[in-house]
């Protein structure tokens, strides 16, 4: 439940703090010293490995529903999800008959906050910046707004996040 309270910009880097979970970094097609096929890491965490099983062996759910991916397999890009906007994250490392079958590594359930989790007006935000050698400082910011109306029978929640990394 504290996953969004870590000072991480995306969900993949926040999940790296969970025991048994490692992340893989995004790579570019750059070559070094004329050696073809050698890729360099951009440093951005993207996918997770659980108990030694890679991203294609994990199943990712949003609020209990299967997440479609554009990769043609189960690999999910956790770097595209802001850590500030996750209410709770369940990493189930053992099989459970109540869940869909097939996740050898883990079943990862991302639970988003709901306006009724904390009724009333709620406004939170964060801001930070990052700087790389030879690049300008880039801002990172997020804002979450939530409110309930009509004696807590109607609610609205909106989140905005901005992150820009220059390498």
WOUR-V871145 format. One record per residue. RES is the residue in one small letter. PHI is phi as a letter, one per 20 degrees, with the letter a starting at -180 (* if undefined). D_LAST is the distance of its C-alpha to the last C-alpha in whole Angstrom. Layout:
RES_PHI_D_LAST ; RES_PHI_D_LAST
This chain:
x_*_32 ; x_e_29 ; x_f_26 ; x_f_25 ; x_e_26 ; x_f_23 ; x_e_20 ; x_e_18 ; x_e_16 ; x_c_17 ; x_f_20 ; x_f_18 ; x_f_17 ; x_f_21 ; x_f_23 ; x_f_21 ; x_f_24 ; x_e_27 ; x_g_29 ; x_n_29 ; x_d_25 ; x_c_22 ; x_d_19 ; x_d_17 ; x_e_13 ; x_f_12 ; x_c_12 ; x_d_11 ; x_e_14 ; x_f_12 ; x_d_15 ; x_d_16 ; x_l_19 ; x_m_21 ; x_e_21 ; x_f_21 ; x_n_20 ; x_e_17 ; x_d_14 ; x_d_11 ; x_e_10 ; x_e_7 ; x_n_9 ; x_e_10 ; x_f_14 ; x_c_16 ; x_c_19 ; x_d_22 ; x_d_24 ; x_d_28 ; x_l_30 ; x_n_29 ; x_e_29 ; x_f_26 ; x_g_25 ; x_f_27 ; x_e_30 ; x_d_29 ; x_d_30 ; x_d_29 ; x_c_31 ; x_d_30 ; x_l_33 ; x_n_35 ; x_d_35 ; x_f_33 ; x_e_29 ; x_f_29 ; x_c_26 ; x_e_25 ; x_e_24 ; x_n_28 ; x_c_28 ; x_e_28 ; x_f_24 ; x_c_23 ; x_e_19 ; x_f_19 ; x_f_16 ; x_e_17 ; x_d_20 ; x_f_19 ; x_f_21 ; x_f_23 ; x_e_25 ; x_d_26 ; x_e_30 ; x_b_31 ; x_c_29 ; x_d_32 ; x_d_31 ; x_e_34 ; x_e_34 ; x_d_38 ; x_f_39 ; x_c_41 ; x_f_44 ; x_f_43 ; x_d_40 ; x_f_39 ; x_e_39 ; x_o_37 ; x_e_34 ; x_f_35 ; x_f_32 ; x_a_32 ; x_d_32 ; x_d_30 ; x_d_31 ; x_e_29 ; x_d_31 ; x_e_30 ; x_f_32 ; x_d_35 ; x_f_37 ; x_e_40 ; x_f_38 ; x_b_39 ; x_g_41 ; x_n_41 ; x_f_39 ; x_b_35 ; x_c_32 ; x_b_29 ; x_a_26 ; x_b_23 ; x_b_20 ; x_b_17 ; x_b_14 ; x_c_11 ; x_c_9 ; x_d_7 ; x_f_8 ; x_m_9 ; x_c_7 ; x_f_10 ; x_f_11 ; x_d_11 ; x_e_14 ; x_c_15 ; x_b_19 ; x_b_21 ; x_c_25 ; x_c_28 ; x_c_31 ; x_b_34 ; x_b_38 ; x_d_41 ; x_c_45 ; x_l_48 ; x_l_49 ; x_m_46 ; x_d_47 ; x_c_44 ; x_b_40 ; x_c_37 ; x_b_33 ; x_c_30 ; x_c_27 ; x_c_24 ; x_c_20 ; x_c_17 ; x_b_13 ; x_b_10 ; x_d_7 ; x_d_4 ; x_d_0
